[in-house]
Amino acid sequence: MARRHFGLVRKRSSGSWPASYWHEGRLHAAPQTFATKSDALAYLPITEADIHRGAWFDPLAGRVSNCAPNR
């Protein structure tokens, strides 16, 4: 079997399949896990194409942290 050049998928003990990939020196995880390996594998080339087209955005860019001080 050929090795993929972009991203990786693995099987969790729960049976779900998370996908992840490196971009701009950081490891990014797909925003959801997938029910099947083929679904996780299908996510990666779409994300890679988004990066090459300039349509990719950081999934964590709009996240709000819970570190705000209590006042």
Secondary structure, DSSP 8 states (H G I E B T S, - for coil): ----SS-EE---TTS-B-EEEEETTEEEE-SS-BSSHHHHHHHHHHHHHHHHHT----TTTT---S-----
